[in-house]
Amino acid sequence: MARKSRLKQRRGGPQGSVAVIGLGRFGRALALELVDEDTEVLGIDESAEVVQALSGSLTHVVRADSTKEDALRQLGVHEFERAVVAIGSDLEASILTASLLISFGIENVWAKATSEAHGRILTQLGVHHVVYPEHDMGQRVAHLVRGRMLDYIEFEDDFAMVKTRPPADIIGLPLSNSAVRTRYGITVVAIKRLGEGFTYATADTVVEADDTIIVAGRTRATERFSELQ
């Protein structure tokens, strides 16, 4: 438990940390990314092999049964403000673990859902954020495969942001003259020149053929814009 104590000392308690429960492909990738972003992580998994493999990579990683309230309390999970249930293969364990986290009063609980029914149950339990990684990634890749998009992010309420190449009819013109908002229903929010980083686009920004642009708008409008040649 020495690492747990160090975690509290360095960040002022578990409030600055995240508990990730279930260290399969999704949970492991999430936990490692959090660590790379300087967030301290308590990783929990039932597999001794998984725990051993991640020993030294996470702030603290332990083998425990997350469906047991006593086990989670002994690890101090009830004191965390943020926790992720990344269990995907065991529906019962996912639901029981999520239920315990909600009963602890943790302010922000994320949980992975493997189906719409699973997601509905998690929502009914009170999980604050239900994610569908396989579905979301499949949807995102489908958009990239069928169009000229370089990247695609869809938000709720039919809104998306797309990284793409500029179509021919806006090249060489200031954005104010190309009237992309009235013609296509999108807004160019950022632009990247060759060899440079992204900068915010303005009405005076002149788009060049080798630029990469980020546009925002209604999902279908951004899709149609990215398909222009």
PyMOL commands that set and color helices and strands:
alter all, ss='L'
color gray80, all
select helices_A, chain A and resi 2-11+14-16+25-36+48-54+69-74+77-79+91-103+116-125+133-146+168-170+175-178+180-184+219-226
alter helices_A, ss='H'
color red, helices_A
select strands_A, chain A and resi 17-21+40-45+60-63+82-85+108-112+129-131+151-155+159-164+186-192+198-200+212-218
alter strands_A, ss='S'
color yellow, strands_A
deselect
rebuild
show_as cartoon
